[in-house]
Amino acid sequence: MRWIVSTLLVVTLLMSLGETILTDLKRGSSARPGMFLRGSTVLLAESIASVNVILTVICYRKCPLLLALVYWSLALICEIFQLISLMSVIQFNSEMLRFDLLMLKIALYSACVLIEIKHLRTKAFGGYLESEQYPSDLMKRSVFSINGSMKFLSDLALGSLNGLLILAHRRPLELADLGCPPEDFEAGYQYKVFNEALKKEKTQARETNTTALLWRTFGKVYGREIVTSTLLIMMSSNLALIPPTAVGGVVAYASGWHYKDSAQEHETALVTVTEYFRNGFVLIGVLFFALVLQLFIFCHGVNISRFTSVKVKAAVQMQIYEKALHLSSWNLSCGKTRPGQMINHMSVDATVLQSLIVGIPRVITIIYQIIIALILLYLNLGTAAVVGSSTYLLVIPLQYATTKIMSKVQVVVRRMSDLRLEKSTEGLNGMKILKLHGWEETFCSSIEKIRSKEVWQMMKTSFCEAALT
């Protein structure tokens, strides 16, 4: 929470400094640096104070926290007095950017005061160190990733892997350099969590006389991570709309400046919100912050989906492995369950589930982006956009037919793979008989024929994928 409030406060102070400069340039031809000297010093002081307080919290010191509380309280009082003095001169108007920024700074400074009071109460005057329970991952000396137990920005940027990346630039990584994974990424832990959810699903289905659904179990265990990843990727797609708008605003500002557009001149003494965000230099800053924020949010959403997919794959593989251990030798040799099927379940099916978990947020985001794009086109072009977008409807039946062909071909590929693995297992088990009768070439040629058919079916899948793209 401290990182979020501090970041918002720094951005607000930067906007306040820009508003002061634009107001000073608007009032007269000669600039007065003394007008925005206060904003610069406040921005510098707030940055230093935020870094100092964060280091103080890490070191568990008491006196600097008291000084930080005094600093935030005085800053809050100054902003309140500034708002009162401004309202005594000019009537309150939400269109004036200075009023909006003052209200926002008062809210953020109040949040900083509350955060300092909370930290003082819990860390300095309460039994914080005795009551706090460290995560079990932090007690491991060889753990290489502790995401979820770090500060907000470090967790967002995967800061726990910085040491590993620096070491990778110096020399090739070895297995010992990776250390042990966190408990959340252990296959045994994922199997335990998934198995408990599966048992609850079976019990609930038995009580309600319904069928237990596997997708519902996945939703209970990993639904929160999937929804979070989807929302973050959708948020990054919304931020992707800001750069084109900002570039258009910069072009309009440059054109108005070149042709001396009088529509940009207003009679108000202070800069309004519209004037502020019409300025080309402000839009360049907005463009920069939007791109950085979009990159961080998108990468964080993709990382969450990838980590979740790895957990799903580990849980499914452990479930299949546990099931295979309980099967009898007769089922694996003469029954319906063949070794090739078990291998396909552990490798191919688990990998398909992993790709599905990664693809769910992106598919939802693509649909959302198409809807937003069609709405924007309709608002700007009218019915012509609807006629142009109707070409998507013509492609949908073709994509549906191609996808059905791909699903049928993949079923054939899995059957061929099962048969090939069964033949290979049979050959390895009866190697003495093959050597005794000299059947090596004949047996190898039968396996190669099955493999050639499997490769041909895989080529069909590749052709279908090329047709879809």
RATA-V628186 format. One record per pair of residues at least 24 apart in sequence whose C-alpha atoms are under 6 Angstrom apart, sorted by the first residue. I is the first residue (numbers start at 1). GAP is how many residues later the second one is. Records with the same first field share a line. If there is no record, write none. Layout:
I=GAP / GAP
This chain:
13=30
23=247 / 248
62=62
69=44 / 47
72=41
76=30 / 33
95=177 / 178
96=176
97=175 / 176
137=45
142=37 / 38
143=36 / 37 / 38
144=35
187=127
190=125
191=124 / 127
229=72 / 75 / 76
230=131
232=65 / 69
233=65 / 68
234=131
236=58 / 61 / 62
239=55
243=44
246=37
250=30
253=27
305=53
306=52
309=45 / 48
313=37 / 41
317=29
340=78 / 81 / 82
341=77
406=55
413=41
416=38
